[in-house]
């Protein structure tokens, strides 16, 4: 019996190993030097490490590096695959869920947090827009709308993540850029409502540009009641009419600033005897540093003691950007230069924190139940082995089996630390309408002290015609 | 005495199991089966070749049955010339509109009652070829400019979807609208419409 239990746990643990996160360090290093091709090559090489359970995560991570490398078609291909996998993972298998319950949540296929699933479509929309395939970008806008509608229907808690201000805002920009002012207005209005209602936890206010967009489209659609309402709400906002913009070209700047937060294990060692309590306190005193590095020692100590139950919970570690705003200078061949400042439209860290906070009660209950089950199975295996060994060998066999089974219960406890790590900490956006012509684009970012730094990665030349829209995507790692 | 045969039986079974596992492991993941192009293959529930074919066939049938064609042929004593305009994809899917339009064009052309001329995107390539002929081809084989046939009608339309979803069940409604517009008068002489509705159900849990 004990051997069977051990064999099951061992086999279940084979799939329970978490994804090695080392490649993220190398990717970050390449992004820091603006070597996007290298960042993508590292991601491509790490594909096997992701394994079958993290196909969605690979698609998301790679989709971002490919976008930064300017490989928009390929980026859409991997993001398409990730999106299809998300749909497929709607159906859960009892076998996989049971295996995860016996080991850890890393055995489950990663389907992404709801905000990450929305970001798949956001990235695809930006890719299509960068390829000048606006009708395809609009398909993504419709998919965003559908995904968010389904999410809102499913999420009863009004304070949870159930809509996305930035995704709605981007959809509005795409509609307006293709001349569909009615749908643009609807998307802007939804974006405004979402930014406004979620500003407490999303740490993102209503962008000033969105206020101007609402005024302009309400005016263009002759929605006098809405226009007057928005004029009262945003008395300071300067805006120009749609007719005034029609002979101009549009530049949209998307700036990915900083790095998305990462997850770490937070171990809760629950002693169920006085001896065990002393051991846990002593162990904590000895190893105050990185608990991750002392997992082997914990396994041996707690396995020998046999009276410690370990629970692992994920903890969010923010990696905040130093950038407050990005400044883009458009230098025309003739005429005065134009300076555009980006503003925050998406705080990814706040979204990740919210997603984890919403799911943490469920994760905790599951982790405690799993730890209790593992402990009772290990206890049963130890007692069974002792009885089978006979009176003389029982103490020694009990010690050995206890060390193995209870040690395994401690060692296999690990939280699911997977998240879309190639996303930025914050997304900033700027829109500008400029006279048609040739422009040299210069980018700069302002750090917390508003000391401007030139960003070599964002320098390029653009030729714009009337009515045309250009999308500039830049990555700032500070 | 019975111990040995029992053990043998188990060892044979173990070997057989290993062989089966081995064979299963050796077998490729890809299996290809050739089937007739007309067979309905609804795999994901998204727009597929069957939808494209059904809509094209239905539209062609409609287009040929309605009086605009006979009215034109009788009054002008020739086939109407049609150019394909934009078929806008207003749906939730990245539909390859080009294959659908080609299906339609082919069916109508093969009916011998309509002449299609190259559309906006194709024309540039044809004109560039003509320009090159003027420079590089033998004089008696060169095709002169200014002899293109002007279209009588432009065919344009939209593919739109309405999508509803709850608890893993999706209801997808496709509506394809095509219209033939008289290039001289802007009059809409024919309006074709085809609707398709699909329900896609997904189970939340399986064993």
Interface residues (C-beta under 8 A of the other chain):
Chain A: X84 X87 X90 X91 X92 X93 X94 X95 X135 X136 X138 X139 X142 X143 X146 X149 X150 X153
Chain B: X44 X88 X89 X90 X91 X92 X93 X94 X161 X163 X165 X166 X168 X202 X203 X204 X205 X206 X207
